[in-house]
Amino acid sequence: MRYAERRRVRLLLASVAFLLTCGFLGVELARGEGSGAPAGSDPPGIVTLRTNGSGMVQADAANGRRLYLTYCVVCHGATGKGDGPAAAMLDPKPRPLTDDRLMSTRSDAWLFRAVTKGGAGIPGASVHMGAWEEALSEKERWDLVAHLRVLHRPTQDRGNVETGRALYGTYCWNCHGREGKGNGPFVHLFVPPSRDFTSAERMARLSDQDLFNAISRGGVATLVSPYMPAWGGVFSDQQLWSLVRFLRLLQGGTEQPTAGQPAK
């Protein structure tokens, strides 16, 4: 698409955005729609995100939702399905932000960079994606990323601890140990050894998304132990998040962490 055509599209989108912000968005906010949370639930709260390396940031998903409904809904749609009022005019179409498989391959830092620099700053991204570096503060951009995580990972879909316990007791304990200390019967076969999930210091450096990706995609894809298998083709997303929830208990959660019952 030529520069002049892109400019016309952006001007048109800006006009549509202004008009819709005054009407359509007000209705969405009043009805409590447009987030990944179930209808009638409290707004999503604080989400821990990875900045880069071992850096972490606390972001406000509720504020991110308000920003999304102001700046992003015109193209991406109220629920992030890529069906906003302006989507029909765009080529390529906006990505479905609700696609958990796709979004789980995007790191928090990647999403922040996409929001910050826009399509021009991300190889392969749509040229229609605006850069929000000057319009939004750094905190606001992280809040937006937090809301994007809610869109593809609603609270009600984040798994069940007991399901995770049963899966761990069947598939994971031989390497990681029944209590998650990295001392399973196969541990002597591996270099590096299996991760100790009870280490609060080490686990604090991993976001839930890091854990999900490691379980789903395996050690080779996520640059951890090459012996860690990829379970994404075996378990559903619900089961993967159930394992993540159970692993979080192993750093001193209130429930008994020992896993020994086979998965149903």
Secondary structure by P-SEA (a helix, b strand, c coil): ccaaaaaaaaaaaaaaaaaaaacaaaaaaaaccccccccccccccbbbbbccccbbbbbbaaaaaaaaacccccccccccccccccccccccccccccaaaaaaaccaaaaaaaaacccccccccccccccccccccaaaaaaaaaaaaaaaccccccccaaaaaaaaaccccccccccccccccccccccccccccccaaaaaaccaaaaaaaaaccccccccccccccccccccaaaaaaaaaaaaaccccccccccccccc
